[in-house]
């Protein structure tokens, strides 16, 4: 099997496994308590995705010294809290990260 065929096959399988849960499960099937519990899932998953990207280096060790990602994340967090705008948060985080890397 060629590489492209394998990539397309894996994409189709992934799409249908995720789509099947959306298509099969209906909102009426969940009671209010389960909906409330599931509403916390995105806020629980997000830090697990972001933490390694900011604090871990390529070898998987904590990198606190000379880490521009920490300062850029702090700037983005402050902008996000003050502006309540996701686009402003993303742009400020990326801009500050690139400024620290390329200028400072």
C-alpha positions as CSV (number, residue, x, y, z in Angstrom):
1,X,0.0,0.0,0.0
2,X,1.4,3.4,-0.9
3,X,1.9,6.1,1.7
4,X,-0.9,8.3,0.3
5,X,-3.3,5.5,0.2
6,X,-2.5,4.7,3.8
7,X,-2.9,8.3,4.9
8,X,-6.3,8.5,3.1
9,X,-7.4,5.2,4.6
10,X,-6.5,6.3,8.1
11,X,-8.3,9.6,7.6
12,X,-11.5,7.9,6.4
13,X,-11.4,5.5,9.4
14,X,-10.8,8.4,11.9
15,X,-13.6,10.5,10.3
16,X,-16.1,7.7,10.5
17,X,-15.3,6.7,14.0
18,X,-15.7,10.3,15.2
19,X,-18.8,11.0,13.0
20,X,-20.5,7.8,14.3
21,X,-20.5,9.1,17.9
22,X,-22.0,12.5,16.7
23,X,-24.6,10.8,14.6
24,X,-25.6,8.1,17.0
25,X,-25.7,10.1,20.2
26,X,-28.6,12.5,20.6
27,X,-28.8,15.4,23.0
28,X,-32.0,14.0,24.4
29,X,-30.2,10.9,25.6
30,X,-28.3,12.8,28.2
31,X,-29.8,14.0,31.5
32,X,-28.9,17.4,32.9
33,X,-26.3,16.0,35.3
34,X,-24.4,14.3,32.5
35,X,-24.5,17.4,30.4
36,X,-23.1,19.5,33.2
37,X,-20.3,17.0,33.7
38,X,-19.5,16.9,30.0
39,X,-19.4,20.7,29.8
40,X,-16.1,20.6,31.8
41,X,-14.3,18.3,29.4
42,X,-12.9,21.0,27.1
43,X,-11.5,23.0,30.0
44,X,-9.9,19.8,31.4
45,X,-8.4,18.7,28.1
46,X,-7.0,22.1,27.1
47,X,-4.3,22.4,29.8
48,X,-3.2,18.9,29.1
49,X,-2.5,19.9,25.5
50,X,-0.9,23.3,26.2
51,X,1.3,22.4,29.2
52,X,3.8,20.1,27.4
53,X,4.0,22.5,24.4
54,X,5.1,25.3,26.7
55,X,7.1,23.7,29.5
56,X,8.7,20.6,27.9
57,X,11.7,20.6,25.5
58,X,12.3,18.2,22.7
59,X,13.7,15.6,25.1
60,X,10.7,15.8,27.4
61,X,12.4,17.5,30.3
62,X,11.1,20.7,32.0
63,X,12.7,23.8,30.6
64,X,12.2,26.8,32.9
65,X,15.4,28.8,32.1
66,X,15.7,30.7,28.9
67,X,12.2,29.5,27.7
68,X,10.6,32.2,25.5
69,X,7.3,30.2,25.4
70,X,6.6,30.8,29.1
71,X,6.9,34.6,28.7
72,X,4.8,34.5,25.5
73,X,2.2,32.4,27.2
74,X,2.0,34.8,30.1
75,X,1.6,37.8,27.8
76,X,-1.1,35.9,25.8
77,X,-2.9,35.0,29.1
78,X,-2.9,38.6,30.3
79,X,-4.2,39.9,26.9
80,X,-6.8,37.2,26.9
81,X,-8.0,38.1,30.4
82,X,-8.2,41.8,29.6
83,X,-9.6,41.7,26.1
84,X,-11.8,38.5,26.3
85,X,-11.0,38.1,22.6
86,X,-9.5,34.8,21.2
87,X,-8.1,36.4,18.1
88,X,-6.3,39.1,20.1
89,X,-5.0,36.4,22.5
90,X,-3.6,34.3,19.6
91,X,-2.0,37.2,17.8
92,X,-0.4,38.7,21.0
93,X,0.9,35.3,21.9
94,X,2.4,34.6,18.5
95,X,3.8,38.1,18.1
96,X,5.4,38.1,21.5
97,X,6.9,34.7,21.0
98,X,8.4,35.6,17.6
99,X,9.6,39.0,19.0
100,X,11.4,37.2,21.9
101,X,12.9,34.6,19.6
102,X,14.0,36.8,16.7
103,X,14.7,40.2,18.3
104,X,15.6,39.7,22.0
